[in-house]
Amino acid sequence: MKVVVDTNCLIASIPKNNSEHWLYIAFRQERFIWCLSNEILMEYEEVISRFYSTTTANLVLSILLTAENRPFNRAIL
């Protein structure tokens, strides 16, 4: 299954103690394909940096960009 994850869902899935953390676990278990584009990544980075920190945003983006189960549509900026 291919999925575009809403930024708010991503924000909620980051803490291990949140009930929405299952989203991250399912991704790591390759239960779905996380679809990304430049625009999506930029929004994730901006919102995660604001909500948590730049360090957290960089870590999340690194995980997403190095995972096997994520196609990346290279959009022209």
C-alpha positions as a LaTeX table, in Angstrom:
\begin{tabular}{lrrr}
\hline
Residue & $x$ (\AA) & $y$ (\AA) & $z$ (\AA) \\
\hline
Met1 & 0.00 & 0.00 & 0.00 \\
Lys2 & 1.29 & 3.47 & $-0.90$ \\
Val3 & 0.63 & 6.25 & 1.61 \\
Val4 & 1.10 & 10.00 & 1.78 \\
Val5 & 1.26 & 10.78 & 5.49 \\
Asp6 & $-0.30$ & 14.01 & 6.71 \\
Thr7 & 2.13 & 16.20 & 8.63 \\
Asn8 & $-0.05$ & 16.18 & 11.74 \\
Cys9 & $-0.07$ & 12.36 & 11.73 \\
Leu10 & 3.71 & 12.33 & 11.42 \\
Ile11 & 4.05 & 14.79 & 14.33 \\
Ala12 & 1.81 & 12.60 & 16.50 \\
Ser13 & 3.69 & 9.40 & 15.60 \\
Ile14 & 7.13 & 10.60 & 16.73 \\
Pro15 & 6.94 & 10.15 & 20.54 \\
Lys16 & 7.16 & 6.50 & 21.59 \\
Asn17 & 4.54 & 7.02 & 24.29 \\
Asn18 & 1.87 & 8.39 & 21.90 \\
Ser19 & $-0.85$ & 6.02 & 20.74 \\
Glu20 & $-0.10$ & 7.11 & 17.15 \\
His21 & 3.46 & 5.73 & 17.32 \\
Trp22 & 2.09 & 2.62 & 15.58 \\
Leu23 & 2.48 & 4.58 & 12.31 \\
Tyr24 & 6.25 & 4.72 & 12.74 \\
Ile25 & 6.40 & 1.05 & 13.79 \\
Ala26 & 4.34 & $-0.01$ & 10.75 \\
Phe27 & 6.67 & 1.98 & 8.50 \\
Arg28 & 9.79 & 0.40 & 10.01 \\
Gln29 & 8.19 & $-3.03$ & 9.52 \\
Glu30 & 7.67 & $-2.08$ & 5.84 \\
Arg31 & 3.90 & $-2.55$ & 6.08 \\
Phe32 & 3.38 & 0.38 & 3.69 \\
Ile33 & 5.29 & 2.57 & 1.25 \\
Trp34 & 5.70 & 6.17 & 2.41 \\
Cys35 & 5.41 & 8.43 & $-0.66$ \\
Leu36 & 7.51 & 11.59 & $-0.60$ \\
Ser37 & 8.19 & 14.65 & $-2.74$ \\
Asn38 & 10.32 & 17.74 & $-2.27$ \\
Glu39 & 7.26 & 19.69 & $-1.17$ \\
Ile40 & 6.27 & 17.09 & 1.41 \\
Leu41 & 9.80 & 16.91 & 2.81 \\
Met42 & 10.00 & 20.69 & 3.08 \\
Glu43 & 6.71 & 20.81 & 4.97 \\
Tyr44 & 7.78 & 17.97 & 7.28 \\
Glu45 & 11.06 & 19.76 & 8.02 \\
Glu46 & 9.41 & 23.10 & 8.71 \\
Val47 & 6.66 & 21.76 & 10.96 \\
Ile48 & 8.79 & 19.24 & 12.89 \\
Ser49 & 11.45 & 21.91 & 13.49 \\
Arg50 & 8.81 & 24.25 & 14.85 \\
Phe51 & 6.99 & 21.61 & 16.92 \\
Tyr52 & 10.02 & 19.68 & 18.23 \\
Ser53 & 13.46 & 20.86 & 17.08 \\
Thr54 & 15.73 & 21.11 & 14.05 \\
Thr55 & 17.63 & 18.09 & 15.32 \\
Thr56 & 14.45 & 16.00 & 15.45 \\
Ala57 & 13.45 & 17.20 & 11.97 \\
Asn58 & 16.84 & 16.20 & 10.57 \\
Leu59 & 16.63 & 12.78 & 12.20 \\
Val60 & 13.11 & 12.11 & 10.89 \\
Leu61 & 14.04 & 13.20 & 7.37 \\
Ser62 & 17.17 & 11.05 & 7.48 \\
Ile63 & 15.11 & 8.00 & 8.47 \\
Leu64 & 12.59 & 8.66 & 5.72 \\
Leu65 & 15.19 & 9.27 & 3.02 \\
Thr66 & 17.25 & 6.18 & 3.79 \\
Ala67 & 14.40 & 3.70 & 4.22 \\
Glu68 & 13.89 & 1.07 & 1.55 \\
Asn69 & 10.11 & 1.46 & 1.47 \\
Arg70 & 9.81 & 5.02 & 0.24 \\
Pro71 & 9.70 & 6.15 & $-3.37$ \\
Phe72 & 10.80 & 9.72 & $-3.91$ \\
Asn73 & 9.16 & 11.82 & $-6.61$ \\
Arg74 & 11.68 & 14.46 & $-7.52$ \\
Ala75 & 9.60 & 17.57 & $-8.01$ \\
Ile76 & 11.05 & 20.70 & $-9.53$ \\
Leu77 & 11.30 & 23.48 & $-6.97$ \\
\hline
\end{tabular}
